[in-house]
Amino acid sequence: MQPDELRRAVEAGRATASALGLQVDDVVVIHNSDRVALHLIPCGVLARVAPAGQLADSEFEVEVARRLADVDAPVAELDPRVEPRVHVRDAFAISLWTYYEPVAPEIAPADYADAFTRHHAALRKVDLDAPHFTERVAGALREVNDRERSPELPDADRQFLSDTLSGLSAAISGSKADDQLLHGEPHPGNLLNTRSGPLFVDLATCCRGPIEFDLAHAPEEVGQHYAGADQDLVHRCRALNWAMFSAWRWRQSDQMPDRDRRRAEGLDRVRAALDRCGPV
């Protein structure tokens, strides 16, 4: 978020928690992108604040968290002191979560894989209407194929990303792997190392697909500790994930910091990942 929008988001998060009887003397911005994560002190709340246009995504995330809490999934919990819902204030959607003090920064690959195994098992117990991963790919394709949405994307790279996204999506969908509910974007930034063990956050990305789609977001060593994973499919999913990452970076509306470097990095990562998985 831009500075003025961020200031309003911080105030919306503070005011929402205060109105619910939670003490807020200070606010620390933990993460700032299209939505922000705020540590509210001293009440120990993590407020996730998004533009009101993302209300449906915020409500979906809260519903996923509620369902997964019932099956003991390794996920961050909503704050138990308030009603589990999304609040709207000053054109922002606000949800309130338990804040976890971070511990050692790195999670060992075997522990990461164990968290995946338990999370996937919990997700198989949940009956939830979630989009297929191919819907996310289709959204990335719309950005790539529409010059008005991505006016700075060079023609050669536009064709490369379009072919990669469509080809890999079809290849992965046509594989023999079973689909199930997934986290959707379980990269290291979305797995907290806490005193309660590793916990997944950012649950709004929940979707359906093969477990390899999730594993491709984690460091490569993690998939090697996950029993039964198809490593060739993991490589293809990793290439697809980098292609989607690249597509988002070329959006005219993208606000990720250091975007020019990220654009170049994304394309390089796609090519490197494709070299590993061979022809699509």
PyMOL commands that set and color helices and strands:
alter all, ss='L'
color gray80, all
select helices_A, chain A and resi 3-19+52-69+109-123+133-145+155-173+188-190+203-205+211-215+220-224+231-249+259-277
alter helices_A, ss='H'
color red, helices_A
select strands_A, chain A and resi 24-32+36-42+45-51+87-89+92-98+180-182+191-194+197-200+207-209
alter strands_A, ss='S'
color yellow, strands_A
deselect
rebuild
show_as cartoon
